[in-house]
Amino acid sequence: MLTSPFHLLLSLLLSILLSTTPTTVTALPPIGPRRPRSDLPPPPSKILRAEDLDPRSPAARRPGYVRMPVSRHLFNGTGKWSWGWHWGGGPGPGGPMGRRGGLWGPGGFNPWAGMGPGPAGGPGGGGGPPPPGSPQNAETKEVSADVAPRSMQEDRRWGWSYLTDIGGIAYIIELEIGTPPQLIKVFIDTGSYELWVNPRCNTSASLEICRQHGNYYPNRSNSSSYVGGDFAVTYGTGAVRGSYWSDVMSVSMFRIPSVQFAVANDSNYTFSGILGLGYAYPYSINYPSILNLMVSQNMISAPIFSVGLGGDGDNFSEIIFGGVNRWKFAGPLEPIPIWPPISQQDPAWIQYWINVTSVGVTKPYASHGEIYTDLATFTMPCLIDTGSTLSYIRADLVDVIGEKFNATIDNAGNYLVNCTWRDKPGTVDFGFNRGRMVINVRYKDFIFQQYPGHCMLGVQPADVGSTNYVLGDTFIRGAYLVFDQQSDVIWMNQYYNCGDQVVSVGQTARDTQYIVGAC
């Protein structure tokens, strides 16, 4: 995880559990890469079929086009559930995708159209008509919220896990490892790429929390296998060392045999293991990751997962491997290309970098927001990192945002604000693809409350001289994100919570574009 502010997490936990004044510790540097091997076969790929090109063809009528419940809370203006029809775009002169012209053209899929070198796809057409025999007008029906179904596909190829929100600081997933299963809790982290478990609790920052996250004991598992090899992670205030093991593992409704992971035998200051979800094999590691194994064992169709952290304290955080929850956003997902492209990144340290093209603030009750960047020229490559509590961007932008909140700077360089801002109905706004997608993060989700009465801006300046900018949890809480390693894009939309309805993705190289949010 890149410049992840674990000092904030540790300070909060110590203040809550030990009733002491939070202390300041050094932020952790990036996790070092493990070099790939060239003698292992690449992960399996999917073949794009000709009939998949037209979204109106039978092969392309995916679950995103079915009649289903749409709204859970107040999104239909009545406080009742509503349901209706949603249709995709029709074919255009330059390609079949109508909702977002320029992505699909005669040359095929070009996620970087308009974003950098390379030919752009042609313009897309308008929205297509519904399939024959379907109603032309939307239908609405009210149902009771307590009997509304949690809809799921019969041919499910996805795995769903709820995440535990630790005060908006980190998000925990539960794993079961071994035979019989041993329950382990680890952070999810899109800024790293390996799984490791077993922090040493008596040298951790919080003995109690560490023990709650569980330990894995290979000698208590009938299915464990020692792999060997050294594992080492060094942080600014601690380190982890161990070796590699293999065992059966249950993750997000899947039971996966022969998962390789690291078991720590020595660590200090860390109190939880980490599930890295970045680009792994065959780039940064020489063995299949959990995501690779889900694909190779036909549990999911492609190395794709979606994340919805939800609002601070809402307790609706989730991760879905191989699927998308249509009730967490409205309309189509916007594809934000990995930039720089994978081919231009260090092959041993591939990351989810994307370009931010605008930054602004919408004040409470304002009719429109203020934008502090040039809409035509501004770019800021940022790593999308679930393992980072705060976001780290250019210092000049932090200064401008800080002025809007009357922020003061403490001795550690943190931008402190009055906690009453969290209760006001404004947003901090991040734009992508030249305004085609803007994520509006509520003040409540953006302003981080380290402990009662002590709040700071959700963005802090990146290290002096560094361009390692990060969009962490203070941004991610406002967005629904689909991390797509098959097409090398992050699909994005504004986060809402209307309920649950999951559909599989990755059956072709581009079917995520046809998923339409139902909020």
C-alpha positions as semicolon CSV with decimal commas, in nm:
position;residue;x (nm);y (nm);z (nm)
1;M;0,000;0,000;0,000
2;L;0,144;0,333;-0,100
3;T;0,203;0,581;0,182
4;S;-0,084;0,423;0,377
5;P;-0,147;0,622;0,697
6;F;-0,140;0,336;0,942
7;H;-0,034;0,585;1,208
8;L;-0,391;0,714;1,203
9;L;-0,535;0,367;1,247
10;L;-0,298;0,283;1,525
11;S;-0,356;0,613;1,699
12;L;-0,733;0,570;1,688
13;L;-0,724;0,217;1,817
14;L;-0,491;0,305;2,097
15;S;-0,705;0,603;2,195
16;I;-1,024;0,398;2,202
17;L;-0,892;0,078;2,356
18;L;-0,630;0,216;2,588
19;S;-0,788;0,559;2,662
20;T;-0,464;0,741;2,590
21;T;-0,383;1,044;2,380
22;P;-0,315;0,940;2,017
23;T;0,046;0,929;1,921
24;T;0,206;1,011;1,589
25;V;0,409;0,748;1,410
26;T;0,575;0,740;1,072
27;A;0,370;0,647;0,765
28;L;0,453;0,321;0,594
29;P;0,643;0,319;0,263
30;P;0,541;0,105;-0,037
31;I;0,558;-0,272;-0,012
32;G;0,858;-0,398;-0,206
33;P;0,791;-0,598;-0,523
34;R;0,868;-0,963;-0,581
35;R;1,015;-1,032;-0,922
36;P;0,807;-1,240;-1,168
37;R;0,918;-1,564;-1,325
38;S;0,906;-1,618;-1,700
39;D;0,876;-1,998;-1,690
40;L;0,514;-2,006;-1,572
41;P;0,218;-1,995;-1,812
42;P;0,007;-1,678;-1,821
43;P;-0,341;-1,675;-1,666
44;P;-0,619;-1,796;-1,896
45;S;-0,779;-1,534;-2,120
46;K;-1,128;-1,500;-2,262
47;I;-1,205;-1,508;-2,634
48;L;-1,432;-1,234;-2,772
49;R;-1,702;-1,375;-2,997
50;A;-1,851;-1,189;-3,293
51;E;-2,206;-1,223;-3,163
52;D;-2,104;-1,044;-2,846
53;L;-2,051;-0,719;-3,034
54;D;-2,418;-0,622;-3,052
55;P;-2,583;-0,566;-2,712
56;R;-2,923;-0,643;-2,867
57;S;-2,820;-0,992;-2,976
58;P;-2,933;-1,291;-2,765
59;A;-2,574;-1,363;-2,663
60;A;-2,536;-1,013;-2,521
61;R;-2,863;-0,994;-2,327
62;R;-2,698;-1,020;-1,991
63;P;-2,865;-1,000;-1,651
64;G;-2,825;-0,622;-1,664
65;Y;-3,128;-0,613;-1,894
66;V;-3,375;-0,808;-1,685
67;R;-3,680;-0,677;-1,503
68;M;-3,595;-0,641;-1,138
69;P;-3,641;-0,431;-0,821
70;V;-3,462;-0,099;-0,852
71;S;-3,482;0,116;-0,542
72;R;-3,459;0,047;-0,172
73;H;-3,467;0,381;0,003
74;L;-3,593;0,725;-0,116
75;F;-3,465;0,724;-0,472
76;N;-3,812;0,706;-0,629
77;G;-3,928;1,001;-0,422
78;T;-4,185;0,805;-0,225
79;G;-3,982;0,615;0,030
80;K;-4,114;0,291;-0,125
81;W;-3,948;0,027;-0,336
82;S;-3,988;0,075;-0,710
83;W;-3,901;-0,137;-1,010
84;G;-3,882;-0,077;-1,381
85;W;-3,698;-0,145;-1,707
86;H;-3,346;-0,041;-1,800
87;W;-3,194;-0,079;-2,143
88;G;-2,849;-0,043;-2,288
89;G;-2,734;0,174;-2,574
90;G;-2,769;0,075;-2,936
91;P;-2,498;0,037;-3,202
92;G;-2,346;0,351;-3,349
93;P;-2,155;0,421;-3,670
94;G;-1,817;0,373;-3,508
95;G;-1,899;0,082;-3,282
96;P;-2,179;-0,092;-3,095
97;M;-2,152;0,102;-2,771
98;G;-2,404;0,385;-2,765
99;R;-2,377;0,516;-2,411
100;R;-2,019;0,627;-2,427
101;G;-1,900;0,713;-2,774
102;G;-1,533;0,683;-2,858
103;L;-1,457;0,367;-2,665
104;W;-1,552;0,121;-2,933
105;G;-1,455;0,177;-3,291
106;P;-1,333;-0,003;-3,602
107;G;-1,012;-0,091;-3,421
108;G;-1,191;-0,260;-3,133
109;F;-1,166;-0,175;-2,765
110;N;-0,962;0,138;-2,690
111;P;-0,999;0,232;-2,323
112;W;-0,751;0,516;-2,365
113;A;-0,950;0,697;-2,634
114;G;-0,894;1,066;-2,578
115;M;-0,660;0,996;-2,285
116;G;-0,324;0,946;-2,451
117;P;-0,139;0,800;-2,751
118;G;-0,312;0,561;-2,981
119;P;-0,613;0,564;-3,214
120;A;-0,947;0,658;-3,067
121;G;-1,258;0,456;-3,131
122;G;-1,543;0,595;-3,338
123;P;-1,850;0,769;-3,203
124;G;-2,121;0,559;-3,048
125;G;-2,487;0,570;-3,133
126;G;-2,785;0,662;-2,922
127;G;-2,973;0,440;-2,685
128;G;-3,117;0,134;-2,852
129;P;-3,475;0,016;-2,838
130;P;-3,588;-0,257;-2,598
131;P;-3,584;-0,614;-2,727
132;P;-3,894;-0,723;-2,923
133;G;-4,196;-0,799;-2,711
134;S;-4,089;-0,589;-2,415
135;P;-4,291;-0,295;-2,277
136;Q;-4,199;0,045;-2,420
137;N;-4,271;0,237;-2,102
138;A;-4,129;0,191;-1,754
139;E;-4,350;0,014;-1,505
140;T;-4,353;0,100;-1,137
141;K;-4,472;-0,112;-0,849
142;E;-4,456;-0,053;-0,476
143;V;-4,355;-0,337;-0,248
144;S;-4,273;-0,365;0,118
145;A;-3,907;-0,306;0,203
146;D;-3,898;-0,594;0,448
147;V;-4,000;-0,854;0,187
148;A;-3,797;-0,731;-0,109
149;P;-3,574;-1,008;-0,242
150;R;-3,199;-1,022;-0,261
151;S;-3,182;-1,119;-0,626
152;M;-2,906;-1,351;-0,747
153;Q;-2,824;-1,527;-1,070
154;E;-2,887;-1,899;-1,092
155;D;-2,568;-1,943;-1,296
156;R;-2,369;-1,745;-1,040
157;R;-2,001;-1,690;-1,111
158;W;-1,914;-1,442;-0,843
159;G;-1,828;-1,439;-0,474
160;W;-1,956;-1,183;-0,226
161;S;-1,811;-1,076;0,110
162;Y;-1,923;-0,812;0,352
163;L;-1,639;-0,605;0,493
164;T;-1,598;-0,485;0,850
165;D;-1,543;-0,110;0,870
166;I;-1,296;-0,014;1,144
167;G;-1,405;0,343;1,203
168;G;-1,348;0,445;0,841
169;I;-0,979;0,364;0,874
170;A;-0,951;0,017;0,723
171;Y;-1,177;-0,258;0,591
172;I;-1,157;-0,620;0,700
173;I;-1,245;-0,939;0,511
174;E;-1,284;-1,279;0,677
175;L;-1,099;-1,586;0,546
176;E;-1,116;-1,948;0,653
177;I;-0,788;-2,132;0,607
178;G;-0,710;-2,500;0,653
179;T;-0,885;-2,826;0,746
180;P;-1,064;-2,781;0,979
181;P;-1,104;-2,412;0,891
182;Q;-0,935;-2,144;1,099
183;L;-1,097;-1,798;1,091
184;I;-0,859;-1,515;0,997
185;K;-0,935;-1,145;0,943
186;V;-0,718;-0,931;0,714
187;F;-0,724;-0,585;0,556
188;I;-0,816;-0,559;0,188
189;D;-0,551;-0,364;0,000
190;T;-0,556;-0,269;-0,369
191;G;-0,213;-0,109;-0,324
192;S;-0,029;-0,441;-0,272
193;Y;-0,050;-0,788;-0,421
194;E;0,025;-1,065;-0,168
195;L;-0,167;-1,227;0,116
196;W;0,006;-1,265;0,451
197;V;-0,129;-1,363;0,794
198;N;-0,021;-1,396;1,158
199;P;0,110;-1,066;1,289
200;R;0,297;-1,110;1,615
201;C;0,045;-0,973;1,863
202;N;0,270;-0,912;2,163
203;T;0,477;-0,665;1,958
204;S;0,181;-0,509;1,775
205;A;0,029;-0,168;1,836
206;S;-0,287;-0,325;1,978
207;L;-0,268;-0,664;2,146
208;E;-0,647;-0,689;2,185
209;I;-0,735;-0,606;1,823
210;C;-0,458;-0,830;1,694
211;R;-0,592;-1,128;1,887
212;Q;-0,942;-1,063;1,755
213;H;-0,815;-1,104;1,399
214;G;-0,706;-1,461;1,460
215;N;-0,398;-1,670;1,388
216;Y;-0,337;-1,949;1,140
217;Y;-0,154;-2,258;1,267
218;P;-0,027;-2,482;0,984
219;N;0,028;-2,775;1,221
220;R;-0,343;-2,774;1,308
221;S;-0,449;-2,814;0,945
222;N;-0,465;-3,150;0,769
223;S;-0,429;-2,980;0,431
224;S;-0,136;-2,743;0,494
225;S;0,182;-2,770;0,289
226;Y;0,511;-2,592;0,346
227;V;0,631;-2,412;0,032
228;G;0,937;-2,238;0,173
229;G;1,106;-1,924;0,053
230;D;1,148;-1,599;0,241
231;F;0,878;-1,338;0,275
232;A;0,962;-0,990;0,401
233;V;0,774;-0,661;0,420
234;T;0,935;-0,353;0,571
235;Y;0,733;-0,057;0,694
236;G;0,839;0,280;0,832
237;T;0,746;0,172;1,186
238;G;0,759;-0,203;1,159
239;A;0,833;-0,509;0,955
240;V;0,701;-0,856;0,879
241;R;0,906;-1,166;0,804
242;G;0,798;-1,519;0,738
243;S;0,778;-1,801;0,487
244;Y;0,532;-1,937;0,233
245;W;0,271;-2,204;0,290
246;S;-0,012;-2,351;0,086
247;D;-0,355;-2,454;0,213
248;V;-0,722;-2,468;0,124
249;M;-0,895;-2,135;0,176
250;S;-1,255;-2,010;0,182
251;V;-1,295;-1,660;0,041
252;S;-1,620;-1,486;-0,053
253;M;-1,835;-1,801;-0,086
254;F;-1,556;-1,992;-0,266
255;R;-1,343;-2,277;-0,129
256;I;-1,011;-2,264;-0,310
257;P;-0,753;-2,546;-0,282
258;S;-0,377;-2,491;-0,276
259;V;-0,364;-2,117;-0,212
260;Q;-0,011;-1,990;-0,153
261;F;0,034;-1,718;0,108
262;A;0,288;-1,596;0,360
263;V;0,280;-1,689;0,728
264;A;0,465;-1,439;0,944
265;N;0,696;-1,571;1,214
266;D;0,811;-1,229;1,327
267;S;0,661;-0,883;1,306
268;N;0,639;-0,561;1,501
269;Y;0,381;-0,286;1,524
270;T;0,140;-0,443;1,271
271;F;-0,174;-0,605;1,412
272;S;-0,347;-0,750;1,105
273;G;-0,255;-0,946;0,797
274;I;-0,322;-0,807;0,449
275;L;-0,498;-0,939;0,140
276;G;-0,327;-0,765;-0,152
277;L;-0,553;-0,730;-0,456
278;G;-0,323;-0,552;-0,698
279;Y;-0,177;-0,687;-1,020
280;A;0,007;-0,998;-0,902
281;Y;0,096;-1,298;-1,121
282;P;0,273;-1,290;-1,364
283;Y;0,398;-0,942;-1,279
284;S;0,495;-0,892;-0,917
285;I;0,490;-1,253;-0,793
286;N;0,576;-1,591;-0,944
287;Y;0,273;-1,785;-0,819
288;P;-0,103;-1,746;-0,877
289;S;-0,284;-1,504;-0,649
290;I;-0,629;-1,569;-0,503
291;L;-0,781;-1,373;-0,792
292;N;-0,585;-1,581;-1,047
293;L;-0,698;-1,905;-0,882
294;M;-1,064;-1,800;-0,887
295;V;-1,034;-1,754;-1,264
296;S;-0,832;-2,069;-1,340
297;Q;-1,074;-2,282;-1,135
298;N;-1,375;-2,136;-1,316
299;M;-1,518;-1,972;-1,004
300;I;-1,526;-1,632;-1,174
301;S;-1,496;-1,548;-1,543
302;A;-1,212;-1,296;-1,529
303;P;-0,980;-1,120;-1,281
304;I;-1,238;-0,857;-1,190
305;F;-1,371;-0,748;-0,852
306;S;-1,591;-0,464;-0,734
307;V;-1,573;-0,262;-0,414
308;G;-1,840;-0,055;-0,243
309;L;-1,721;0,080;0,091
310;G;-2,031;0,290;0,144
311;G;-2,066;0,584;0,377
312;D;-1,870;0,622;0,698
313;G;-2,043;0,419;0,968
314;D;-2,314;0,284;0,736
315;N;-2,194;-0,078;0,772
316;F;-2,272;-0,170;0,411
317;S;-1,914;-0,229;0,294
318;E;-1,864;-0,515;0,048
319;I;-1,636;-0,674;-0,208
320;I;-1,757;-0,894;-0,496
321;F;-1,519;-1,112;-0,695
322;G;-1,632;-1,160;-1,055
323;G;-1,949;-0,959;-1,012
324;V;-2,110;-0,616;-0,989
325;N;-2,387;-0,506;-0,753
326;R;-2,636;-0,311;-0,966
327;W;-2,807;-0,164;-0,662
328;K;-2,501;0,037;-0,559
329;F;-2,503;0,294;-0,843
330;A;-2,725;0,452;-1,110
331;G;-2,680;0,427;-1,487
332;P;-2,379;0,288;-1,673
333;L;-2,030;0,256;-1,530
334;E;-1,764;0,489;-1,667
335;P;-1,437;0,316;-1,770
336;I;-1,132;0,499;-1,637
337;P;-0,820;0,358;-1,805
338;I;-0,516;0,250;-1,608
339;W;-0,269;0,530;-1,679
340;P;0,012;0,503;-1,748
341;P;-0,080;0,183;-1,932
342;I;0,042;-0,149;-1,797
343;S;0,303;-0,166;-2,074
344;Q;0,460;0,158;-1,949
345;Q;0,471;0,068;-1,579
346;D;0,744;-0,118;-1,395
347;P;0,651;-0,484;-1,464
348;A;0,740;-0,574;-1,106
349;W;0,519;-0,303;-0,959
350;I;0,199;-0,271;-1,164
351;Q;-0,058;-0,050;-0,991
352;Y;-0,412;0,083;-1,033
353;W;-0,306;0,430;-1,146
354;I;-0,576;0,647;-1,305
355;N;-0,591;1,011;-1,409
356;V;-0,787;1,263;-1,205
357;T;-0,889;1,546;-1,441
358;S;-1,057;1,787;-1,199
359;V;-1,080;1,863;-0,827
360;G;-1,336;2,088;-0,660
361;V;-1,575;2,148;-0,372
362;T;-1,952;2,193;-0,363
363;K;-2,045;2,405;-0,063
364;P;-2,354;2,326;0,146
365;Y;-2,676;2,420;-0,035
366;A;-2,484;2,552;-0,338
367;S;-2,643;2,499;-0,680
368;H;-2,309;2,406;-0,837
369;G;-1,956;2,327;-0,732
370;E;-1,631;2,518;-0,755
371;I;-1,355;2,361;-0,967
372;Y;-0,994;2,440;-0,880
373;T;-0,824;2,289;-1,184
374;D;-0,817;2,353;-1,559
375;L;-1,081;2,126;-1,710
376;A;-0,902;2,108;-2,044
377;T;-0,546;2,033;-1,936
378;F;-0,525;1,915;-1,574
379;T;-0,418;1,557;-1,503
380;M;-0,303;1,397;-1,179
381;P;-0,223;1,022;-1,184
382;C;-0,346;0,868;-0,859
383;L;-0,330;0,518;-0,715
384;I;-0,669;0,384;-0,604
385;D;-0,574;0,230;-0,271
386;T;-0,821;0,071;-0,029
387;G;-0,530;0,024;0,211
388;S;-0,485;0,399;0,259
389;T;-0,711;0,573;0,508
390;L;-0,654;0,921;0,364
391;S;-0,587;1,053;0,016
392;Y;-0,262;1,226;-0,082
393;I;-0,261;1,481;-0,364
394;R;-0,078;1,796;-0,476
395;A;-0,003;2,036;-0,192
396;D;-0,145;2,339;-0,376
397;L;-0,482;2,166;-0,413
398;V;-0,483;2,066;-0,046
399;D;-0,419;2,431;0,044
400;V;-0,715;2,550;-0,165
401;I;-0,948;2,284;-0,023
402;G;-0,822;2,357;0,328
403;E;-0,914;2,725;0,292
404;K;-1,275;2,629;0,219
405;F;-1,291;2,442;0,550
406;N;-1,091;2,698;0,753
407;A;-0,832;2,428;0,818
408;T;-0,535;2,474;1,048
409;I;-0,208;2,283;1,017
410;D;-0,068;2,101;1,321
411;N;0,297;2,024;1,394
412;A;0,275;1,698;1,201
413;G;0,148;1,877;0,888
414;N;-0,209;1,749;0,918
415;Y;-0,489;1,978;0,799
416;L;-0,728;1,994;1,094
417;V;-1,089;2,110;1,061
418;N;-1,388;2,158;1,288
419;C;-1,579;1,830;1,317
420;T;-1,911;2,012;1,264
421;W;-1,827;2,019;0,892
422;R;-1,910;1,648;0,881
423;D;-2,276;1,723;0,943
424;K;-2,311;1,972;0,656
425;P;-2,453;1,869;0,314
426;G;-2,158;1,955;0,092
427;T;-1,927;1,741;-0,121
428;V;-1,565;1,726;-0,235
429;D;-1,561;1,648;-0,606
430;F;-1,317;1,445;-0,817
431;G;-1,357;1,439;-1,196
432;F;-1,239;1,179;-1,447
433;N;-1,235;1,148;-1,826
434;R;-1,270;1,525;-1,870
435;G;-1,591;1,551;-1,672
436;R;-1,766;1,240;-1,803
437;M;-1,759;1,109;-1,447
438;V;-1,751;1,318;-1,129
439;I;-1,753;1,153;-0,787
440;N;-1,908;1,373;-0,518
441;V;-1,783;1,263;-0,176
442;R;-1,999;1,380;0,114
443;Y;-1,830;1,586;0,383
444;K;-1,916;1,313;0,634
445;D;-1,727;1,053;0,430
446;F;-1,443;1,284;0,331
447;I;-1,353;1,448;0,663
448;F;-1,180;1,191;0,879
449;Q;-1,259;1,185;1,250
450;Q;-0,950;1,045;1,418
451;Y;-1,124;1,050;1,754
452;P;-1,420;1,251;1,895
453;G;-1,362;1,622;1,851
454;H;-1,049;1,575;1,638
455;C;-1,103;1,583;1,260
456;M;-0,880;1,631;0,960
457;L;-0,924;1,676;0,587
458;G;-0,952;1,356;0,389
459;V;-0,673;1,479;0,163
460;Q;-0,323;1,561;0,279
461;P;-0,022;1,678;0,077
462;A;0,190;1,407;-0,081
463;D;0,552;1,396;0,029
464;V;0,758;1,688;-0,093
465;G;0,899;1,611;-0,437
466;S;0,681;1,302;-0,476
467;T;0,423;1,241;-0,747
468;N;0,297;0,926;-0,576
469;Y;-0,057;1,056;-0,539
470;V;-0,317;0,835;-0,372
471;L;-0,696;0,825;-0,362
472;G;-0,765;0,632;-0,044
473;D;-1,075;0,548;0,156
474;T;-1,179;0,912;0,194
475;F;-1,240;0,910;-0,183
476;I;-1,349;0,549;-0,228
477;R;-1,643;0,589;0,012
478;G;-1,808;0,812;-0,249
479;A;-1,759;0,575;-0,543
480;Y;-1,859;0,230;-0,664
481;L;-1,548;0,079;-0,823
482;V;-1,491;-0,222;-1,047
483;F;-1,124;-0,321;-1,073
484;D;-1,091;-0,487;-1,414
485;Q;-0,756;-0,659;-1,477
486;Q;-0,895;-0,813;-1,796
487;S;-0,942;-0,479;-1,975
488;D;-0,702;-0,273;-1,758
489;V;-0,961;-0,019;-1,653
490;I;-1,139;0,084;-1,335
491;W;-1,512;0,114;-1,394
492;M;-1,662;0,385;-1,178
493;N;-1,983;0,556;-1,075
494;Q;-2,127;0,749;-0,783
495;Y;-2,203;0,521;-0,487
496;Y;-2,563;0,476;-0,370
497;N;-2,712;0,208;-0,151
498;C;-3,045;0,088;-0,294
499;G;-3,019;-0,277;-0,191
500;D;-2,849;-0,576;-0,354
501;Q;-2,863;-0,741;-0,696
502;V;-2,542;-0,895;-0,825
503;V;-2,462;-0,989;-1,184
504;S;-2,157;-1,173;-1,318
505;V;-1,905;-0,993;-1,537
506;G;-1,600;-1,095;-1,738
507;Q;-1,767;-1,348;-1,967
508;T;-1,631;-1,139;-2,256
509;A;-1,357;-0,880;-2,262
510;R;-1,599;-0,591;-2,232
511;D;-1,935;-0,697;-2,092
512;T;-1,903;-0,470;-1,787
513;Q;-2,006;-0,177;-2,005
514;Y;-2,355;-0,325;-2,041
515;I;-2,423;-0,334;-1,668
516;V;-2,667;-0,056;-1,580
517;G;-2,702;0,055;-1,220
518;A;-3,056;0,034;-1,086
519;C;-3,063;0,313;-0,825
